[in-house]
Amino acid sequence: IEKVKLMGIELCALMFENLLVYKTEGKKESWQEGIYYLDDIALSKDVYRNGPLFFSYKGNDTDQTLGEFTYYLPISSPVEVTEDSDFTFQKDFKLDRALLLRQADEKLDINIAFAEVQAFSNENNLEIEDYFYCILLNVYGEYIVDLYAPLKSQGDEE
């Protein structure tokens, strides 16, 4: 896949192995709650985190202030999770094709950043999903957010 880099948006892939996954519903502005929860799990379960925390958000069709969050914590090796646990284990995560807006947190609002990616996709005839992933890169105690919007077609066509 050739990189398309216009307006700070590029076409790329995203892959991780061995993830703890936590799903919950909540208000869009409360996205950090799941991050704190997964950080606590990592500490209490004695697992080694080996990548950035990230989450997906898909808005609720009937209430625009609420949505479904799925949080992902990359860890060093597979773990067994009990059925009554709040989280699950996922072996692989892969997005073959997504539009990436680096440092989306500079837009002040993730919704504004996602709207910018949507506008870019419309202008370039690229169809994206109605949800996105935010990769949280911790740099000196501050989060830098990269926003990934998956293309509806995940195939190998150009």
Secondary structure, 3 states (H helix, E strand, C coil): CCCCCECCEEEEEEEEEEEEEEEEEEEHHHCHHHHHHHHHHHHHCCCCECCCEEEEEEECCCCCCEEEEEEEEEECCCCCCCCCCCEEEEEEEEEEEEEEECCHHHHCCHHHHHHHHHHHHHHCCCCECCEEEEEEEEECCEEEEEEEEEECCCCCCC
